[in-house]
Amino acid sequence: MSDGIGKEFLEKTKYKYLSESLQRQGVPIPPLELPYDPSAELISLPDPKTIAAFPMDLRIAIDQRSTLRKYQDKPISQDELSFLLWTTQGVKSVTNRPVTFRTVPSAGARHAFETFLVINRVDGIKPGLYRYISLEHALLPIEINDEIAEKIAEACLQQNQVTNSAVTFIWVVITERMYWRYGERGYRYLHLDAGHVCQNLYLAAEAIECGVCAIAAFDDDLLNNALDLDGQTMWAIYVGALGKR
């Protein structure tokens, strides 16, 4: 293999090349969550603690887990969506530092992701683009229409599981949250963290008779533009389409 940007990335993110982190320089810790208009009407989701359990043996879930690209034309419930969001980015506690402890691991508890959702079929929720407000366990409507799924599918190289899904998860990086502590090496950890989150989605989906198709094949610029992200300070890292088996 010829030398290229991938090898250069691995080399230049070794510890010997790293400069002093923003954390050690005394830069204030980034906010735990993106701000939003306080006058916006959030859609509260069922409290995960009050939702009836979706029992499933972990060994069975791991054994049954497989990528699913075709789904029933059937909605998921708000209880199920609440469960999926809690298992992938749910906040268990907030410390005084402050950092969040969540249901997935993250390097240094940086939890640098925001979850965007393309909702097609969820009981009681209009189709459109939403952002998960994890500290409130609620949804923030961003773009409410039937066309956003087509835009996202186009950005995902016309993969129609996006338009056929009940809901498609899009994990968006807030670069400063990870960079603040780890500098250039943090870019490695962002991709590792994305894997943790998506695997939780796969396993949680098994418990509610759903399947997932993880998507990394997308046009970065088209997807970032569709989500109104600048591609530098905020950018899409991973996508997961989900629907009933």
ROVEXMAR-899684 format. One line per 8 residues: number of its first residue (from 1); for each residue y, z, x of N, C-alpha, C, O, CB. Coordinates in steps of 0.1 Angstrom, whole numbers, m for minus. Glycine has a CB too. Layout:
NUM> Y/Z/X/Y/Z/X/Y/Z/X/Y/Z/X/Y/Z/X ~ ...;
//
This chain:
1> m12/0/8/0/0/0/12/0/9/13/7/19/0/12/m10 ~ 22/m8/4/35/m8/12/43/4/9/41/11/m1/43/m21/9 ~ 52/8/18/61/19/16/71/15/5/76/4/4/69/23/29 ~ 74/24/m4/82/21/m15/89/34/m20/89/44/m14/75/15/m27 ~ 96/33/m32/104/44/m37/95/56/m40/100/67/m39/112/39/m49 ~ 83/54/m45/74/65/m48/71/73/m36/72/86/m37/61/60/m54 ~ 67/67/m25/65/75/m13/77/81/m7/77/93/m2/59/65/m2 ~ 89/75/m9/101/81/m4/105/93/m13/109/103/m7/113/70/m5;
9> 102/92/m26/104/104/m35/96/116/m30/101/127/m29/101/100/m49 ~ 83/113/m28/74/124/m23/79/130/m10/79/142/m8/60/119/m22 ~ 83/122/m1/88/126/12/101/134/11/102/145/16/89/115/22 ~ 111/129/4/124/135/4/125/147/m5/135/154/m5/134/124/0 ~ 115/149/m13/115/162/m21/106/173/m15/103/183/m21/110/159/m35 ~ 102/171/m2/96/182/5/106/193/8/118/190/9/89/176/18 ~ 101/205/10/110/216/12/119/214/24/130/219/24/102/229/13 ~ 114/208/34/122/207/47/135/198/45/144/199/53/114/200/58;
17> 136/191/34/148/183/32/157/189/22/168/184/20/144/169/27 ~ 153/200/16/161/206/5/174/213/10/173/221/20/153/215/m4 ~ 185/212/3/197/220/6/196/232/m3/188/234/m11/210/212/3 ~ 206/241/0/207/254/m8/209/251/m23/217/243/m26/218/263/m2 ~ 201/258/m31/202/255/m45/215/260/m51/222/268/m46/190/262/m52 ~ 218/254/m63/230/259/m70/229/273/m74/239/281/m74/232/250/m83 ~ 217/278/m77/215/292/m80/219/301/m68/226/311/m70/200/295/m84 ~ 215/297/m56/218/305/m45/233/304/m41/238/313/m34/209/301/m33;
25> 239/293/m45/253/292/m42/262/300/m52/274/300/m51/257/277/m43 ~ 255/306/m62/263/314/m71/268/307/m84/276/312/m91/274/320/m65 ~ 263/294/m86/267/287/m98/261/293/m110/249/297/m109/263/272/m96 ~ 269/295/m121/263/302/m133/251/294/m138/250/282/m137/274/303/m143 ~ 242/302/m144/230/296/m150/233/287/m161/242/291/m170/220/307/m154 ~ 227/275/m163/230/266/m174/226/272/m187/218/281/m188/223/253/m172 ~ 232/268/m198/229/273/m211/214/270/m214/208/261/m209/237/266/m222 ~ 208/279/m223/194/278/m227/192/266/m236/180/261/m237/190/290/m233;
33> 202/261/m243/200/251/m253/213/243/m254/224/248/m251/197/257/m267 ~ 212/230/m257/223/221/m259/232/227/m271/226/232/m281/219/207/m262 ~ 245/226/m270/253/231/m281/252/221/m293/248/210/m291/268/233/m276 ~ 256/226/m304/257/217/m316/268/222/m325/273/234/m324/244/217/m324 ~ 273/214/m334/284/218/m343/280/230/m351/270/229/m359/288/205/m352 ~ 287/241/m350/283/253/m358/284/251/m373/278/259/m380/291/264/m354 ~ 291/241/m377/292/238/m391/280/229/m397/279/227/m409/305/231/m395 ~ 272/224/m387/261/216/m391/251/224/m400/249/236/m397/254/209/m379;
41> 245/217/m409/235/224/m418/221/222/m411/216/211/m411/235/219/m432 ~ 216/233/m406/202/232/m400/192/233/m411/194/239/m422/200/244/m390 ~ 180/227/m408/169/228/m417/160/239/m412/153/236/m402/162/214/m419 ~ 159/250/m418/151/261/m413/136/257/m415/132/252/m426/154/274/m421 ~ 128/260/m406/113/258/m406/106/271/m410/111/282/m406/108/252/m393 ~ 94/270/m416/87/282/m418/84/290/m406/82/284/m395/73/278/m425 ~ 86/303/m407/84/312/m396/69/311/m391/60/313/m399/87/327/m399 ~ 67/308/m378/53/306/m373/45/319/m376/32/318/m377/53/303/m359;
49> 51/330/m376/44/343/m377/38/345/m392/29/352/m394/52/355/m374 ~ 44/338/m401/40/339/m415/31/328/m420/26/328/m431/53/340/m424 ~ 30/318/m412/21/306/m416/7/310/m415/2/316/m405/24/294/m407 ~ m1/307/m425/m15/309/m424/m21/302/m412/m17/291/m408/m22/304/m437 ~ m30/309/m405/m36/304/m393/m44/291/m395/m49/289/m405/m46/315/m387 ~ m43/283/m384/m51/270/m384/m62/273/m374/m61/268/m363/m42/258/m380 ~ m73/280/m378/m83/284/m368/m91/273/m363/m95/264/m370/m92/295/m374 ~ m93/273/m350/m102/263/m344/m106/268/m330/m98/273/m322/m95/249/m342;
57> m119/267/m327/m124/271/m315/m118/262/m303/m118/250/m304/m140/270/m314 ~ m113/268/m293/m106/261/m282/m116/251/m276/m111/240/m272/m101/271/m272 ~ m128/255/m274/m137/246/m267/m139/233/m276/m140/222/m271/m151/253/m265 ~ m140/235/m289/m141/223/m298/m129/215/m297/m130/202/m297/m144/228/m313 ~ m117/221/m297/m105/213/m297/m104/205/m284/m100/193/m285/m93/223/m298 ~ m108/211/m273/m108/204/m260/m118/192/m260/m115/181/m256/m111/213/m248 ~ m130/195/m266/m140/185/m266/m136/173/m276/m139/162/m273/m153/191/m271 ~ m130/176/m287/m127/166/m297/m114/158/m293/m112/147/m298/m125/172/m311;
65> m106/164/m285/m93/158/m282/m94/144/m276/m102/142/m267/m85/166/m273 ~ m88/134/m283/m87/121/m277/m75/114/m283/m69/118/m293/m100/113/m282 ~ m71/104/m276/m58/97/m280/m61/89/m293/m71/82/m294/m54/87/m269 ~ m52/90/m302/m53/84/m315/m41/75/m318/m29/80/m317/m55/94/m327 ~ m43/62/m321/m32/53/m322/m30/48/m337/m20/42/m340/m34/41/m314 ~ m40/51/m345/m39/47/m359/m40/60/m368/m48/68/m366/m50/37/m363 ~ m31/61/m378/m30/73/m386/m31/69/m401/m28/58/m405/m17/80/m383 ~ m35/79/m409/m35/78/m423/m20/77/m428/m11/83/m422/m42/90/m430;
73> m18/71/m439/m5/70/m445/m3/83/m454/m3/83/m466/m3/58/m454 ~ m2/94/m447/m3/107/m453/7/117/m446/7/117/m433/m17/113/m453 ~ 15/124/m453/25/133/m446/18/146/m440/7/149/m444/36/137/m456 ~ 25/152/m431/21/165/m427/31/175/m434/41/171/m439/22/167/m411 ~ 27/187/m435/35/197/m442/45/203/m433/44/202/m421/26/208/m448 ~ 55/210/m438/65/217/m430/58/229/m422/62/232/m411/76/223/m439 ~ 48/235/m428/41/245/m421/34/239/m408/34/245/m398/30/251/m430 ~ 28/227/m410/22/221/m399/32/217/m388/30/218/m376/14/208/m403;
81> 43/211/m392/54/208/m383/59/220/m375/61/220/m363/66/200/m390 ~ 61/231/m383/65/243/m376/55/248/m366/59/252/m355/67/254/m387 ~ 43/247/m369/32/251/m360/32/242/m347/31/247/m336/18/250/m367 ~ 34/229/m349/34/220/m338/46/223/m328/45/222/m316/34/205/m342 ~ 57/225/m334/69/228/m326/68/241/m319/72/243/m307/82/228/m335 ~ 62/251/m326/60/264/m319/51/263/m308/53/269/m297/56/275/m330 ~ 40/256/m310/30/255/m299/35/247/m287/29/248/m276/17/249/m304 ~ 45/238/m289/49/230/m278/62/234/m271/64/232/m259/51/216/m283;
89> 71/241/m279/84/246/m273/88/259/m279/100/262/m278/94/235/m275 ~ 79/266/m286/83/278/m293/88/289/m284/83/291/m273/72/283/m301 ~ 99/296/m288/105/307/m280/98/320/m284/99/324/m295/120/307/m281 ~ 92/326/m274/86/339/m277/95/351/m274/95/361/m282/73/341/m268 ~ 104/349/m265/114/360/m262/125/354/m253/123/344/m246/108/372/m255 ~ 136/361/m253/148/357/m244/151/369/m236/153/380/m242/160/352/m253 ~ 152/368/m223/154/379/m214/169/381/m212/177/372/m216/147/378/m201 ~ 173/391/m205/187/394/m202/193/385/m191/205/384/m189/189/408/m198;
97> 184/377/m184/189/369/m172/200/359/m176/210/358/m168/178/362/m166 ~ 200/350/m186/189/349/m196/180/337/m193/184/327/m188/196/348/m210 ~ 167/339/m197/158/328/m197/149/330/m209/149/340/m215/149/328/m184 ~ 143/319/m213/134/319/m224/119/319/m219/116/312/m210/136/307/m234 ~ 111/327/m226/97/327/m224/91/320/m236/94/323/m247/90/341/m222 ~ 83/309/m233/79/300/m244/63/299/m244/56/306/m236/85/286/m243 ~ 59/291/m253/44/289/m255/38/280/m245/26/278/m245/41/285/m269 ~ 46/274/m236/41/265/m225/47/270/m212/58/276/m212/45/251/m228;
105> 40/268/m201/45/272/m188/56/262/m184/56/250/m188/34/272/m178 ~ 66/267/m176/76/259/m170/80/265/m156/80/277/m155/89/258/m179 ~ 82/256/m147/86/261/m133/98/270/m134/109/266/m139/89/249/m124 ~ 96/283/m129/107/292/m129/113/295/m143/124/300/m144/118/287/m121 ~ 105/293/m153/109/295/m167/122/288/m170/131/292/m178/111/310/m170 ~ 123/276/m164/136/268/m166/136/261/m180/146/259/m185/138/258/m155 ~ 124/257/m185/123/250/m198/135/241/m200/144/243/m208/123/261/m209 ~ 134/230/m193/145/220/m192/145/209/m203/152/200/m202/145/213/m179;
113> 136/211/m213/135/201/m223/142/204/m236/142/216/m240/120/198/m226 ~ 146/194/m243/150/195/m257/140/185/m264/136/175/m259/165/190/m260 ~ 136/189/m276/126/181/m284/134/173/m295/140/179/m304/116/190/m290 ~ 133/160/m294/138/152/m305/126/147/m313/115/145/m308/146/139/m299 ~ 128/145/m326/118/141/m335/121/129/m343/132/129/m349/114/153/m344 ~ 113/119/m343/114/108/m353/105/112/m364/93/111/m363/110/94/m346 ~ 110/116/m375/103/120/m387/101/108/m396/111/102/m401/109/132/m394 ~ 89/105/m399/86/94/m409/80/100/m422/84/96/m433/76/84/m403;
121> 70/109/m420/64/115/m432/61/130/m430/51/134/m425/50/108/m435 ~ 71/138/m434/69/152/m434/74/157/m448/85/154/m452/77/160/m423 ~ 66/164/m455/69/169/m468/83/175/m469/85/185/m462/58/178/m474 ~ 91/170/m478/104/177/m480/115/174/m470/126/180/m471/102/191/m481 ~ 112/165/m460/122/162/m450/125/147/m450/115/139/m449/118/167/m436 ~ 137/143/m450/140/129/m451/137/122/m438/139/128/m427/155/127/m455 ~ 132/110/m438/130/102/m425/143/101/m417/154/99/m422/124/89/m428 ~ 141/102/m404/152/101/m395/150/107/m382/139/111/m378/165/106/m401;
129> 161/109/m374/160/115/m361/166/129/m362/176/131/m368/168/106/m351 ~ 159/138/m356/162/152/m356/161/158/m342/154/153/m333/154/160/m366 ~ 168/170/m340/166/177/m328/161/191/m331/166/197/m341/179/178/m319 ~ 151/196/m324/146/209/m326/155/220/m320/157/219/m308/131/210/m321 ~ 160/229/m328/168/240/m322/159/251/m321/156/259/m330/181/243/m332 ~ 154/253/m309/143/262/m306/147/277/m308/139/284/m313/138/260/m292 ~ 159/280/m304/163/294/m306/164/298/m320/164/310/m323/176/296/m299 ~ 166/289/m329/167/292/m344/154/287/m351/152/290/m363/179/285/m350;
137> 145/281/m344/133/275/m350/137/267/m363/133/269/m374/123/285/m354 ~ 146/257/m360/151/249/m371/154/235/m366/153/232/m354/165/255/m376 ~ 157/225/m375/159/212/m372/174/208/m374/180/213/m384/150/202/m381 ~ 180/201/m365/193/196/m366/192/181/m369/188/173/m361/201/198/m353 ~ 197/177/m381/197/162/m384/207/155/m375/218/159/m373/201/160/m399 ~ 202/144/m369/211/135/m361/214/122/m367/225/118/m368/204/134/m347 ~ 204/115/m372/205/102/m377/195/100/m389/183/99/m386/204/90/m367 ~ 199/101/m401/190/101/m412/190/87/m418/199/83/m426/195/111/m423;
145> 179/80/m415/177/66/m421/163/62/m417/156/69/m409/187/56/m415 ~ 158/51/m423/145/46/m421/144/37/m409/133/32/m406/140/39/m434 ~ 155/34/m403/155/24/m392/153/29/m378/150/22/m369/168/16/m393 ~ 155/42/m377/155/48/m363/141/46/m357/139/45/m345/159/63/m364 ~ 130/47/m365/117/46/m360/115/32/m354/108/31/m344/106/48/m371 ~ 120/22/m360/119/8/m354/126/7/m341/121/1/m332/125/m2/m364 ~ 138/14/m340/145/14/m327/137/21/m316/137/16/m305/159/20/m329 ~ 131/32/m320/123/39/m310/111/31/m306/107/31/m294/120/53/m315;
153> 104/25/m316/92/17/m313/96/5/m304/88/2/m295/86/12/m326 ~ 107/m1/m306/112/m12/m298/113/m7/m283/109/m14/m274/125/m18/m303 ~ 120/5/m282/122/10/m268/108/14/m262/107/14/m250/130/23/m269 ~ 98/17/m270/85/20/m265/76/8/m264/64/8/m266/78/31/m274 ~ 83/m4/m261/76/m16/m259/67/m21/m271/56/m26/m270/67/m15/m247 ~ 73/m18/m283/68/m23/m296/54/m16/m299/45/m22/m305/66/m38/m296 ~ 52/m4/m295/40/3/m298/42/9/m312/49/18/m315/38/15/m288 ~ 34/3/m322/36/6/m336/31/19/m340/33/23/m352/30/m5/m344;
161> 25/27/m331/21/40/m336/33/49/m338/32/59/m345/12/47/m325 ~ 45/45/m332/57/52/m335/61/51/m350/65/61/m356/68/48/m326 ~ 61/38/m355/65/36/m369/54/41/m378/57/44/m390/68/22/m371 ~ 42/41/m374/31/45/m383/28/60/m383/21/66/m391/18/38/m379 ~ 34/67/m373/32/82/m372/38/90/m383/47/85/m390/37/87/m358 ~ 33/102/m385/40/111/m394/52/116/m387/63/117/m393/30/123/m398 ~ 51/119/m374/62/123/m366/60/120/m352/49/120/m347/65/139/m368 ~ 70/115/m345/69/112/m331/78/122/m323/90/123/m326/73/98/m328;
169> 72/129/m313/80/138/m305/85/131/m293/78/123/m287/70/150/m300 ~ 98/134/m290/104/128/m277/110/140/m270/119/147/m274/115/117/m281 ~ 104/142/m258/109/153/m249/120/148/m240/118/138/m232/98/159/m241 ~ 132/154/m241/143/150/m233/147/160/m223/148/172/m226/155/148/m243 ~ 149/156/m211/153/164/m199/168/168/m199/176/159/m201/149/158/m186 ~ 171/180/m197/184/184/m194/184/188/m179/180/199/m175/189/197/m203 ~ 188/178/m171/186/179/m157/191/192/m150/184/197/m142/193/167/m150 ~ 203/196/m154/209/208/m147/201/220/m148/201/229/m139/223/210/m152;
177> 193/222/m159/185/234/m161/175/236/m149/173/247/m144/178/234/m174 ~ 168/225/m145/159/225/m135/165/224/m121/162/231/m112/148/214/m136 ~ 175/215/m120/182/213/m107/189/225/m102/189/228/m90/192/201/m109 ~ 194/233/m111/202/245/m108/193/254/m98/199/260/m89/206/253/m120 ~ 180/255/m101/172/264/m93/165/257/m82/163/262/m71/162/271/m102 ~ 160/244/m84/151/238/m74/157/225/m68/150/220/m59/139/234/m81 ~ 169/221/m71/175/209/m65/166/197/m67/160/195/m77/177/212/m50 ~ 165/189/m56/158/176/m58/143/178/m60/137/170/m67/160/168/m45;
185> 137/189/m56/123/191/m58/121/194/m73/109/192/m78/118/203/m50 ~ 131/198/m80/129/200/m95/125/188/m102/119/189/m113/142/205/m100 ~ 128/176/m97/124/164/m104/108/163/m105/103/157/m114/129/151/m97 ~ 102/168/m94/87/169/m95/82/178/m106/73/174/m114/81/174/m82 ~ 89/189/m108/85/199/m117/87/195/m132/80/199/m141/92/213/m115 ~ 97/187/m134/100/182/m147/88/174/m153/84/175/m164/113/173/m147 ~ 82/165/m144/71/157/m148/58/166/m150/50/163/m159/68/146/m138 ~ 57/176/m142/46/185/m145/47/193/m158/38/194/m166/44/195/m133;
193> 59/197/m160/62/205/m173/59/196/m185/55/201/m195/76/210/m173 ~ 63/183/m184/61/174/m195/46/173/m199/42/173/m211/66/160/m192 ~ 37/174/m189/23/173/m191/18/186/m198/9/185/m207/16/172/m178 ~ 24/197/m194/20/210/m201/23/209/m216/15/213/m225/27/222/m195 ~ 35/204/m219/39/204/m233/31/194/m241/26/198/m252/54/200/m234 ~ 28/182/m236/21/172/m244/6/176/m246/1/173/m256/22/159/m237 ~ 0/183/m236/m13/188/m238/m14/198/m249/m24/198/m257/m19/193/m225 ~ m4/207/m250/m4/216/m261/m3/209/m274/m9/213/m284/8/226/m260;
201> 5/198/m275/6/190/m287/m8/184/m291/m12/185/m302/16/179/m286 ~ m15/179/m281/m28/173/m284/m38/184/m289/m45/181/m299/m34/167/m270 ~ m38/196/m284/m47/206/m288/m43/212/m302/m52/214/m310/m48/217/m278 ~ m30/214/m304/m26/219/m316/m28/209/m328/m32/213/m339/m11/222/m316 ~ m27/196/m324/m30/186/m334/m44/186/m340/m46/184/m351/m27/172/m329 ~ m54/190/m331/m68/190/m335/m69/201/m346/m78/199/m355/m76/194/m323 ~ m62/212/m345/m63/222/m355/m58/219/m369/m62/225/m379/m56/235/m350 ~ m50/208/m370/m45/204/m383/m50/190/m387/m43/183/m395/m29/205/m383;
209> m61/186/m381/m67/173/m384/m58/161/m381/m57/152/m389/m71/173/m399 ~ m51/162/m370/m42/151/m366/m46/147/m352/m55/153/m346/m27/156/m366 ~ m41/135/m348/m43/130/m335/m30/126/m329/m20/124/m336/m53/119/m335 ~ m30/124/m316/m17/122/m308/m20/110/m299/m31/108/m294/m13/134/m300 ~ m9/102/m297/m9/92/m287/3/95/m278/14/93/m282/m8/77/m293 ~ 0/99/m265/11/101/m256/16/88/m251/8/79/m248/6/110/m244 ~ 29/86/m249/35/74/m245/44/76/m233/54/83/m234/43/67/m257 ~ 41/70/m222/50/69/m211/55/55/m208/64/53/m200/43/75/m198;
217> 49/46/m215/54/32/m213/65/29/m223/63/25/m234/42/22/m216 ~ 77/31/m218/89/28/m226/100/23/m217/100/25/m205/94/40/m233 ~ 109/15/m223/121/10/m215/131/22/m215/137/26/m225/128/m2/m222 ~ 133/28/m203/141/40/m202/155/38/m208/160/47/m215/142/44/m187 ~ 161/27/m204/175/25/m209/176/23/m224/185/29/m230/181/13/m202 ~ 166/16/m230/166/14/m244/164/27/m251/171/30/m261/156/4/m248 ~ 155/35/m246/152/48/m253/163/57/m252/167/64/m261/139/54/m247 ~ 169/58/m240/180/67/m238/192/63/m247/199/72/m253/184/68/m223;
225> 194/50/m248/205/45/m256/203/48/m271/212/52/m278/207/30/m254 ~ 190/47/m275/187/50/m289/189/64/m293/192/68/m304/173/46/m292 ~ 188/73/m283/190/87/m285/204/92/m281/207/104/m281/180/95/m277 ~ 212/83/m276/226/86/m272/226/95/m260/234/105/m259/234/92/m283 ~ 217/92/m250/216/100/m238/222/91/m226/221/79/m227/202/104/m235 ~ 228/98/m216/234/91/m205/224/86/m195/227/78/m186/245/99/m199 ~ 211/91/m195/201/87/m186/202/93/m172/194/91/m164/202/72/m184 ~ 212/102/m170/213/110/m158/213/125/m160/204/131/m155/226/106/m151;
233> 222/130/m167/222/144/m170/212/147/m182/207/158/m183/236/149/m174 ~ 210/137/m190/200/139/m201/192/126/m202/198/115/m202/207/142/m215 ~ 179/127/m202/170/115/m203/157/118/m208/151/129/m207/169/109/m188 ~ 151/108/m215/138/109/m221/127/108/m210/127/100/m202/135/98/m232 ~ 118/118/m211/107/118/m201/93/115/m206/85/110/m199/107/132/m194 ~ 91/117/m219/77/116/m225/79/115/m240/88/120/m246/68/128/m221 ~ 69/108/m246/69/106/m261/54/109/m266/45/106/m259/73/92/m264 ~ 53/114/m278/40/117/m284/41/114/m298/47/121/m306/36/131/m281;
241> 33/103/m303/32/100/m317/21/108/m323/10/110/m316/30/85/m319 ~ 22/112/m335/12/121/m342/11/118/m356/21/115/m363/16/136/m340 ~ m1/118/m361/m4/116/m375/m18/121/m379/m26/125/m371/m2/101/m379 ~ m20/121/m392/m33/125/m397/m44/116/m393/m43/103/m393/m33/127/m413 ~ m56/121/m390/m68/113/m386/m73/106/m399/m83/98/m398/m79/122/m381;
//
